[in-house]
C-alpha cells in the first residue's frame, strides 16, 4: 500500500512540530507548511526524515489563496496525492480585552484562523472528492466554548467558527468518503504563550485545570494522529476536546 501524504500547516513548532513527528512515526509522508521561520521548519523536517518519512517544506500564508494552491500543488508534485490535511496554522495576537485590541490584530486572527482553514479545507475537498477518500483534522481550542474573556475573545470566536465548519463540512463531504474532525486543545506548553506576551501562562493557569497541569504538544499530536488513522474510520463531525478537563 502507498503511504499517506499529509499536509500539516503551522508545522514548524509547537503542536505542529509534534504532529509532524508523530505522523512520521505512524508512516505518513509530510508536507510541512510554515509561515516564517526557515530554520525551525528545517529542524522539524530533519526529525521527520530521521523517522524514515519523506518531508517537503513550503513557506505559506494560509490566508492567501495562491499560497494555498502552491502548497497543495507542491505536495502533489513532490509526494503524490494528498490524503490528509491538518489545519494547525493559527495566531492569537497579544493578550488583552477586545476593546483594547488593534484592528490589524483582529483582522489577522480572522484571516489565519478562519479564512486560512476555509481555504485549505476547500482545496483539500477539491482534491479528495474525485478520489472518494481523505481526512481533514482542524485545530480548534477549548476557548471556543470558554470564550477567552480578558485574553482573546476574538481568537475564541474564530475557533468556535472552526467547530461549526467541522460539523458542517463533515456532513457535506461524508457522502464523498471524506472524514472531517477537530481537536480542541486546552492550555498546552508551547511557544505561543510567549508570543502572546505571557510566557508563564501555562503555570499560572494550572490550578484551574482539573488535571492540575498544562498539556504537552505530544498529547495533542496523539489525538490528531488517531483521527487521521483507520482506527477512527467511523468518526466524523467530532470535536475532540483534549484540555485536561477544562
C-alpha positions as CSV (number, residue, x, y, z in Angstrom):
1,X,0.0,0.0,0.0
2,X,1.1,3.6,-0.7
3,X,2.0,5.8,2.3
4,X,-0.4,8.5,3.4
5,X,0.6,12.0,2.3
6,X,-0.5,14.6,4.9
7,X,-0.3,18.4,4.8
8,X,0.3,20.0,8.2
9,X,0.1,23.8,8.3
10,X,1.9,25.6,11.0
11,X,4.2,22.6,11.2
12,X,7.5,24.1,12.2
13,X,6.9,24.4,16.0
14,X,4.7,23.5,18.9
15,X,1.7,21.3,18.2
16,X,2.5,21.3,14.5
17,X,6.0,20.0,15.1
18,X,4.9,17.3,17.4
19,X,2.2,16.3,14.9
20,X,4.7,16.0,12.1
21,X,7.0,13.8,14.2
22,X,4.1,11.6,15.4
23,X,2.7,11.2,11.9
24,X,6.1,10.3,10.5
25,X,6.4,7.6,13.2
26,X,3.0,6.4,12.1
27,X,4.0,6.0,8.5
28,X,2.9,9.3,6.9
29,X,4.9,11.4,4.4
30,X,4.6,15.0,5.3
31,X,4.2,18.4,3.6
32,X,5.1,20.9,6.3
33,X,3.6,24.4,5.7
34,X,5.1,27.2,7.8
35,X,4.9,31.0,7.9
36,X,8.3,32.5,8.6
37,X,11.0,30.5,10.4
38,X,13.0,28.6,7.8
39,X,15.4,27.2,10.4
40,X,12.6,25.8,12.6
41,X,10.9,24.2,9.6
42,X,14.1,22.6,8.5
43,X,14.7,21.2,12.1
44,X,11.3,19.7,12.1
45,X,11.8,18.3,8.6
46,X,15.1,16.7,9.6
47,X,13.4,15.0,12.5
48,X,10.7,13.7,10.2
49,X,13.3,12.3,7.8
50,X,15.2,10.7,10.6
51,X,12.0,8.8,11.3
52,X,12.1,7.4,7.8
53,X,9.4,9.6,6.2
54,X,9.6,11.9,3.3
55,X,9.1,15.6,4.1
56,X,8.8,18.7,1.9
57,X,8.7,22.2,3.5
58,X,6.7,25.0,1.9
59,X,6.6,28.6,3.2
60,X,3.0,29.6,3.0
61,X,0.5,32.2,4.2
62,X,-2.7,30.1,4.5
63,X,-4.9,33.2,4.2
64,X,-3.6,33.7,0.7
65,X,-5.4,31.6,-1.9
66,X,-2.4,31.5,-4.3
67,X,-0.1,30.3,-1.5
68,X,-2.6,27.5,-0.5
69,X,-2.8,26.3,-4.1
70,X,1.0,26.3,-4.3
71,X,1.2,24.3,-1.1
72,X,-1.1,21.6,-2.4
73,X,0.4,21.6,-5.9
74,X,3.9,21.2,-4.4
75,X,2.6,18.3,-2.3
76,X,1.1,16.5,-5.3
77,X,4.2,17.1,-7.4
78,X,6.8,16.0,-4.8
79,X,5.0,13.3,-2.8
80,X,1.8,12.4,-4.6
81,X,-2.0,12.9,-4.0
82,X,-2.8,14.5,-0.6
83,X,-4.7,12.0,1.6
84,X,-4.8,14.1,4.8
85,X,-4.8,17.7,6.0
86,X,-4.1,19.1,9.4
87,X,-5.3,22.7,9.7
88,X,-3.0,23.7,12.5
89,X,-1.8,27.2,11.5
90,X,-3.1,29.8,13.9
91,X,-2.4,33.1,15.6
92,X,-3.8,34.8,18.7
93,X,-2.3,38.3,18.7
94,X,-1.4,40.0,22.0
95,X,-3.5,39.0,25.1
96,X,-6.0,41.6,26.2
97,X,-9.6,42.8,26.3
98,X,-11.4,43.2,23.0
99,X,-11.9,46.9,23.5
100,X,-8.1,47.3,23.6
101,X,-7.3,45.1,20.6
102,X,-5.8,46.6,17.5
103,X,-7.9,46.3,14.3
104,X,-4.9,44.8,12.4
105,X,-4.6,42.1,15.0
106,X,-8.3,41.3,14.8
107,X,-8.1,41.0,11.0
108,X,-5.0,38.8,11.1
109,X,-6.5,36.4,13.6
110,X,-9.7,36.0,11.5
111,X,-7.7,35.7,8.3
112,X,-5.3,33.0,9.5
113,X,-7.6,31.0,11.9
114,X,-10.8,31.1,9.9
115,X,-10.1,32.1,6.3
116,X,-6.9,30.0,6.2
117,X,-8.7,27.0,7.5
118,X,-11.5,27.5,4.9
119,X,-9.1,27.9,2.0
120,X,-7.1,24.9,2.9
121,X,-10.2,22.8,3.5
122,X,-11.7,23.9,0.2
123,X,-8.6,22.9,-1.7
124,X,-8.4,19.6,0.1
125,X,-12.0,18.9,-0.7
126,X,-11.4,19.7,-4.4
127,X,-8.5,17.2,-4.5
128,X,-10.1,14.5,-2.3
129,X,-13.7,14.3,-3.7
130,X,-12.7,12.9,-7.1
131,X,-10.7,10.1,-5.3
132,X,-13.5,9.4,-2.8
133,X,-11.3,9.4,0.2
134,X,-9.4,11.7,2.6
135,X,-9.3,13.0,6.1
136,X,-9.2,16.6,7.4
137,X,-8.4,17.5,11.0
138,X,-8.9,21.0,12.2
139,X,-7.3,22.6,15.3
140,X,-9.9,24.2,17.4
141,X,-9.5,25.3,21.0
142,X,-11.2,24.9,24.4
143,X,-11.5,28.7,24.1
144,X,-14.3,28.1,21.6
145,X,-16.6,27.2,24.5
146,X,-14.9,29.1,27.3
147,X,-14.9,32.4,25.4
148,X,-11.4,33.7,26.4
149,X,-12.6,36.7,28.4
150,X,-9.9,39.2,29.1
151,X,-7.5,37.4,27.0
152,X,-8.6,36.8,23.4
153,X,-12.3,36.7,22.7
154,X,-11.6,37.3,19.0
155,X,-9.4,34.2,18.9
156,X,-12.1,32.2,20.7
157,X,-14.7,33.4,18.2
158,X,-12.6,32.1,15.3
159,X,-12.2,28.7,17.0
160,X,-16.0,28.5,17.5
161,X,-16.3,29.1,13.8
162,X,-13.9,26.2,13.2
163,X,-16.1,23.9,15.2
164,X,-19.1,24.9,13.1
165,X,-17.0,24.4,9.9
166,X,-16.0,20.9,11.2
167,X,-19.6,19.8,11.7
168,X,-20.9,21.2,8.5
169,X,-18.1,20.1,6.3
170,X,-18.3,16.6,7.8
171,X,-21.9,16.3,6.7
172,X,-21.2,17.8,3.3
173,X,-18.2,15.6,2.5
174,X,-19.3,12.4,4.3
175,X,-21.2,11.0,1.2
176,X,-17.9,11.5,-0.7
177,X,-16.0,9.3,1.7
178,X,-14.1,12.2,3.4
179,X,-14.0,12.5,7.1
180,X,-13.7,15.9,8.9
181,X,-13.0,16.2,12.6
182,X,-11.4,18.7,15.0
183,X,-9.2,18.6,18.1
184,X,-9.8,21.3,20.8
185,X,-6.7,21.6,23.0
186,X,-6.7,23.3,26.3
187,X,-3.6,25.0,27.9
188,X,-0.6,23.5,26.2
189,X,3.1,24.1,26.8
190,X,4.1,25.8,23.6
191,X,5.9,28.9,22.4
192,X,2.5,30.6,21.6
193,X,2.2,31.9,25.2
194,X,5.4,33.8,25.0
195,X,4.3,35.1,21.6
196,X,1.1,36.4,23.2
197,X,3.1,38.2,25.8
198,X,2.6,35.8,28.8
199,X,5.3,33.0,28.8
200,X,4.2,31.9,32.4
201,X,0.5,31.5,31.4
202,X,0.5,27.6,31.5
203,X,1.9,27.5,35.0
204,X,-0.4,30.3,36.2
205,X,-3.5,28.5,34.9
206,X,-2.5,25.1,36.1
207,X,-4.6,25.3,39.3
208,X,-7.7,26.0,37.2
209,X,-7.3,22.8,35.2
210,X,-8.9,19.7,36.7
211,X,-5.8,17.6,35.9
212,X,-3.7,20.4,37.6
213,X,-1.2,20.7,34.8
214,X,-0.9,22.1,31.2
215,X,-0.8,19.6,28.4
216,X,2.1,18.7,26.1
217,X,2.2,19.1,22.4
218,X,2.7,15.4,22.0
219,X,-0.7,14.7,23.7
220,X,-2.5,16.8,21.1
221,X,-0.5,15.2,18.3
222,X,-1.7,11.7,19.5
223,X,-5.3,12.8,19.2
224,X,-4.7,14.2,15.7
225,X,-2.9,11.0,14.7
226,X,-5.8,8.9,15.9
227,X,-8.4,10.9,14.0
228,X,-6.3,10.5,10.8
229,X,-5.9,6.8,11.3
230,X,-8.1,3.9,10.1
231,X,-9.0,3.3,13.8
232,X,-11.1,6.4,13.6
233,X,-12.9,5.3,10.4
234,X,-16.4,5.9,11.8
235,X,-15.6,9.3,13.4
236,X,-16.6,12.4,11.5
237,X,-18.1,15.7,12.6
238,X,-16.5,15.3,16.1
239,X,-14.7,18.0,18.1
240,X,-12.4,16.0,20.4
241,X,-11.6,18.1,23.5
242,X,-8.1,17.4,24.9
243,X,-8.0,20.0,27.7
244,X,-7.3,18.3,30.9
245,X,-11.0,18.6,31.9
246,X,-11.0,22.4,31.5
